Amino acid sequence: MLRSGLLVLAAVALTGCVDDRLRCGEATFSGDCVSVLSIVPTENGASTPDVDVVQGKCTDPSDSTKTVNEPFYGHSAIVTFANQGLSTQDPPELAPALVLSAYTVDFVANEPCNACPALTSLSGQQSLTLLGGQQAQLTYPMVPLSTKAEFVSKGGRVNDAPSYSAVYTFTGKDPVNKVELTAAATFTMANFDNCQK
């Protein structure tokens, strides 16, 4: 088993711009400058990119002669968005509000390997209103229990610790435009030892 690592803030990749390429995930003609500032993988409220895919047994803390199930949860991601307004706007609060309403998650292996089976994408509806000049957070699914089970059933080698990216596409609209943001968080799938959690 691998020991779970310390907190790591996942790298974020941003795509798609009309204006303000260096500042925005997407710049809209309505005046929004929308970005994903961070994606933090979490498990049961703790920040970690280590995704445990095998539920093992732990020594019962109240009786060392017995075992209990290892803590085992789906992984989520806390995503922080910002609507900064275009650089031509002052103050940024003048940027119109927008609503992000849906997401998809595609899983991409970060390196070619036999231990990295293709995984089924996720999608869903979650609404977030992002006002001009403001930041906001929302928690999204990242690696639910069903994806963990899929990884194991498709032959993912749990001792090789392959690295994946969860590539998020967030969609919504401002007053006149559709909005689409893409960002990615990296994580590792393996048989991590979470008995001390």
ZALUM-219081 format. One line per 2 residues: number of its first residue (from 0); their letters; for each residue x, y, z of C-alpha. Coordinates in steps of 0.05 Angstrom, whole numbers. Each point is the difference from the previous one (the first is absolute). Example, Ala and Ser with C-alpha at 12.3 -4.5 7.8 and 13.67 -1.06 7.14 Angstrom:
0 = AS = 246,-90,156  27,69,-13
***
This chain:
0 = ML = 0,0,0  23,71,-12
2 = RS = -3,51,55  -44,59,-17
4 = GL = 39,63,-16  -4,70,27
6 = LV = -46,55,-26  14,17,-72
8 = LA = -37,55,-37  -17,-27,-68
10 = AV = 26,36,-61  -53,36,-40
12 = AL = 1,7,-76  -43,54,-31
14 = TG = -23,4,-72  -41,44,-46
16 = CV = 3,76,-5  -27,55,-44
18 = DD = 35,58,36  45,6,62
20 = RL = 34,-66,-16  47,4,59
22 = RC = -54,14,51  -61,-41,-20
24 = GE = -23,-70,-10  -52,32,-44
26 = AT = -12,72,-18  -70,15,-25
28 = FS = -26,57,-42  -47,17,57
30 = GD = 60,21,42  15,-62,42
32 = CV = 70,-24,13  -12,-69,29
34 = SV = 54,-46,28  9,-63,40
36 = LS = 49,21,55  11,-68,31
38 = IV = -25,-72,3  15,-35,66
40 = PT = -13,-76,2  -31,-21,67
42 = EN = -21,-64,34  -48,3,59
44 = GA = 17,73,12  76,-9,-3
46 = ST = 41,28,-59  39,-54,-36
48 = PD = 14,-21,-72  10,-72,23
50 = VD = -60,-42,-22  -5,-66,38
52 = VV = -34,-51,-45  3,-61,46
54 = QG = -36,-4,67  45,-40,45
56 = KC = -4,-20,73  28,39,59
58 = TD = 15,-21,71  -58,17,45
60 = PS = 26,57,45  -42,-27,58
62 = DS = 22,-72,-8  65,-18,-34
64 = TK = -23,-71,-11  -55,23,-47
66 = TV = -3,37,-67  -47,52,-28
68 = NE = -12,26,-70  49,53,-24
70 = PF = -32,70,-9  -23,2,-72
72 = YG = -34,58,-35  -11,30,-68
74 = HS = 46,58,-19  -27,70,-12
76 = AI = 31,65,-25  -8,69,29
78 = VT = 1,48,-59  12,75,8
80 = FA = -25,46,-55  10,74,-11
82 = NQ = -37,52,-43  51,56,-3
84 = GL = -30,42,-55  40,19,-62
86 = ST = 62,42,8  -38,57,-34
88 = QD = -51,1,56  8,40,63
90 = PP = -23,-22,50  -4,-74,-15
92 = EL = -67,-2,38  -30,29,-64
94 = AP = 9,-68,-34  -68,-34,-8
96 = AL = -19,-60,43  4,-68,-33
98 = VL = -27,-68,19  40,-64,-8
100 = SA = -51,-57,-4  32,-65,-24
102 = YT = 65,-38,0  34,-59,-31
104 = VD = 62,-37,25  44,-38,-49
106 = FV = 56,-44,27  67,2,-37
108 = AN = 61,-42,17  60,45,9
110 = EP = 48,-51,-30  -7,-61,-45
112 = CN = -4,-62,43  -35,-67,4
114 = AC = -24,17,70  -42,59,-25
116 = PA = -67,-26,-26  -48,48,-34
118 = LT = -52,24,50  -71,22,-13
120 = SL = -13,75,0  -45,33,52
122 = SG = -52,55,-12  -51,36,41
124 = QQ = -38,64,16  23,47,55
126 = SL = -17,74,1  47,56,22
128 = TL = -12,74,-9  64,40,-8
130 = LG = -7,75,10  47,51,-32
132 = GQ = 63,12,41  -14,-61,43
134 = QA = 27,-69,14  -41,-61,18
136 = QL = 11,-74,16  -40,-62,-15
138 = TY = 16,-73,14  -5,-48,-59
140 = PM = 8,-76,-6  69,-22,-21
142 = VP = 11,-75,10  -64,-31,29
144 = LS = -2,-71,27  -27,-24,-67
146 = TK = 62,27,-37  46,-33,51
148 = AE = -36,-66,-11  6,9,-76
150 = FV = 75,12,5  9,-65,39
152 = SK = -48,-41,-43  35,23,-64
154 = GG = 67,-25,24  31,64,29
156 = RV = 62,-23,37  -10,28,70
158 = ND = 73,-6,20  26,39,-60
160 = AP = -33,66,22  -17,27,-69
162 = SY = -13,75,-7  -63,27,-33
164 = SA = -29,69,-13  -73,15,14
166 = VY = -16,49,-57  -60,43,19
168 = TF = -43,37,-50  -47,50,33
170 = TG = -56,30,-41  -51,56,11
172 = KD = -18,69,-24  5,74,14
174 = PV = -56,48,-23  14,-11,-74
176 = NK = 53,-53,-8  13,-73,13
178 = VE = 60,-11,46  47,-60,0
180 = LT = 61,-10,44  48,-58,0
182 = AA = 48,-16,57  35,-62,25
184 = AT = 23,-31,65  52,-56,6
186 = FT = -8,-59,47  30,-68,12
188 = MA = -38,-66,5  29,-55,44
190 = NF = -10,-44,61  15,54,51
192 = DN = 2,-15,75  -53,43,32
194 = CQ = -4,-38,65  27,58,41
196 = K = -53,48,-25
***
